[in-house]
């Protein structure tokens, strides 16, 4: 079975990257023979939607599970819709996390363990990991918000599109 792992490097001895949408690499590992492919995460520099794009990438590679540190609400929804099991709170090396998975020591989740980041935030700092969650909570904070209605979610997504369009205009 194929398993995706968010990684800080391109091999099984690399540390788990705690960021799903903005991890450095995705390792796609076949748990039957431990052969793997390493992919640069092309979503890392997106202004917004990195979790969704990363989730779509993982699903497109045929992964049936993702081992990562943290995952936000949009990525959880996208992964769930694609039938990918989510295992959060992972640390150590990629190989260690895979052994925990293969040993049946991990429990999947259907809930995010971080807030929606709405992009990487403004004001420099170099980008990666500089986003802020809902209510100004630092990245990595656990979201305690109630589930959104479809209308609220649609409004939020439209707001994100508008913000992205403004960013594009500013860059052009």
Residue pairs with C-beta under 8 A, 6 or more apart in sequence:
1 30
1 31
1 32
1 64
1 65
2 28
2 29
2 30
2 31
2 61
2 62
2 63
2 64
3 28
3 29
3 31
3 63
3 64
3 65
3 66
3 67
3 98
3 101
4 26
4 27
4 28
4 29
4 58
4 61
4 63
4 65
4 66
4 67
4 84
5 16
5 26
5 27
5 29
5 66
5 67
5 68
5 90
5 94
5 97
5 98
6 16
6 17
6 18
6 19
6 20
6 23
6 25
6 26
6 41
6 66
6 67
6 68
6 69
7 14
7 15
7 16
7 17
7 23
7 24
7 25
7 26
7 27
7 38
7 94
8 14
8 15
8 16
8 17
8 23
8 24
8 25
9 15
9 24
9 25
10 25
10 27
10 38
11 27
11 38
11 94
12 27
12 29
12 34
12 36
12 93
12 94
12 95
12 98
13 93
13 94
13 95
14 25
14 27
14 93
14 94
15 91
15 92
15 93
15 94
16 67
16 68
16 69
16 90
16 91
16 92
16 93
16 94
16 97
17 23
17 24
17 25
17 68
17 69
18 68
18 69
18 70
18 90
18 91
18 140
19 68
19 69
19 70
19 128
19 129
19 139
20 51
20 54
20 55
20 66
20 68
20 69
20 70
20 71
20 72
20 75
21 43
21 46
21 50
21 51
21 52
21 53
21 54
21 55
21 71
21 72
21 75
22 41
22 43
22 44
22 50
22 54
22 120
22 128
22 129
23 41
23 44
23 54
23 68
24 40
24 41
24 44
25 38
25 39
25 40
25 41
26 38
26 39
26 41
26 54
26 57
26 58
26 61
27 36
27 37
27 38
27 39
27 94
28 36
28 37
28 39
28 58
28 61
28 62
28 63
29 35
29 36
29 94
29 98
30 36
31 98
31 101
31 102
34 98
37 61
39 57
39 61
41 54
41 57
42 53
42 57
43 49
43 50
43 51
43 53
43 54
43 57
44 50
44 128
45 127
46 53
46 119
46 120
47 119
47 120
47 163
47 164
47 167
48 118
48 119
48 120
48 160
48 163
48 164
49 74
49 119
49 160
49 164
51 71
51 72
51 74
51 75
51 78
51 117
52 74
52 75
52 78
54 75
55 74
55 75
55 78
55 79
55 82
55 84
56 78
56 82
58 66
58 79
58 82
58 84
59 78
59 79
59 82
59 83
59 84
63 84
64 83
64 84
64 85
65 84
65 85
65 86
65 87
65 101
65 108
66 79
66 84
66 85
66 86
66 87
67 87
67 90
67 94
67 97
67 98
67 101
67 106
68 86
68 87
68 88
68 90
69 88
69 89
69 90
69 91
70 88
70 113
70 114
70 140
71 79
71 86
71 88
71 112
71 113
71 114
72 112
72 114
72 115
72 116
72 117
72 143
73 112
73 115
73 116
73 143
74 116
75 112
76 86
76 109
76 110
76 111
76 112
79 85
79 86
80 86
80 110
85 108
86 108
86 109
86 110
87 101
87 106
87 107
87 108
87 109
88 109
88 113
89 113
90 97
90 100
90 106
91 97
100 106
112 143
113 142
113 143
114 133
114 139
114 140
114 141
114 142
114 143
115 133
115 134
115 135
115 137
115 141
115 142
115 143
115 145
116 133
116 134
116 143
116 156
117 131
117 132
117 133
117 139
118 131
118 132
118 160
118 163
119 131
119 160
119 163
119 164
120 127
120 128
120 130
120 131
121 130
121 131
121 132
129 139
130 139
131 139
132 138
132 139
133 139
133 141
133 143
134 143
134 145
137 143
148 156
